[in-house]
């Protein structure tokens, strides 16, 4: 026999479980924010950050390997991506730095208000503020200039420390190909 207190807890638990199933129906609800923790608690599987990128028309290689978690509000496109430590590597003479937290707004084939990703040009670290896909190219903008790279350079994720030049079973991996750097002024 269940005590009155036990019945209240059981009814409260049932109510919470029922509400948890209704929340995903509202795009503006907190359930529209995808986190591995929220999805695991609901018993669903969540796409990896790399799968989420592909849903928005981006190749997985715009993020390095080793992302620990991410948050995405599908209603607004606001996101945050987390790494355990700052990640740096060089690609064809360009040094890139990914901070431990990367934020921005994602829409189909466009990242805006990007924060936490920098490229070293000469002796200055400049923030990459926008990334967009146009045809077979991806454009990276630092405000004063932009660079186009072929999409096929981003079909795999770079590794912190060595980028795409990591030694893979005794052989050097492919080089990164770039098209051109253009001024946006």
Secondary structure, DSSP 8 states (H G I E B T S, - for coil): ---HHHHHHHHHHHHHHHHHHHHTT-TTSGGGEEEHHHHHHHT-----HHHHHHHTT--GGGS-S-EEEEEEETTT-EEEEEESS-EEEEETTEEEEEEEEEEEEEETTEEEEEEEEEEEETTEEEE--EEEEETTEEEEE-SSEEEEEEGGGGSS--BTTTBT--EETTEE-----EEEEEE--
